[in-house]
Amino acid sequence: MVFLTLLFTARVNIYEALSFSKELSFLLVLSVSKIMTMQRVFADYSDALRSRTLIKPSRGQIYEYLGSAIAGFLDRNIQEGKENFEAMRSRGFHV
């Protein structure tokens, strides 16, 4: 299944495949931007963990990090979701 997914994404330009619909294109752009933002935030959290520990973090420290990272992701996603919803409503996309 993973192989087929990777093969599909390598051969199909998803932006061109969804270019027939303005709404789907906009949704794709929002989704991709959200994924890129979350990747950057995860990298920031990982860098913060590495910079704050002098030795290899213990299992307990890693669990604490994961808990705070998940809470941060949820808080950030809820806030950005509200902002995106308001932005979409102001542009005429009604859910």
Number of C-alpha atoms within 10 A of each C-alpha: 6 7 8 9 9 10 11 12 11 10 8 10 10 13 13 9 11 15 13 10 10 10 12 14 17 16 14 16 13 13 12 12 12 15 12 12 13 15 12 12 16 16 12 13 17 14 11 12 15 13 10 9 11 8 8 9 14 10 9 9 13 13 12 12 17 14 12 13 17 13 12 15 15 12 12 13 15 12 11 13 13 11 12 13 14 13 12 15 12 10 9 8 12 9 6
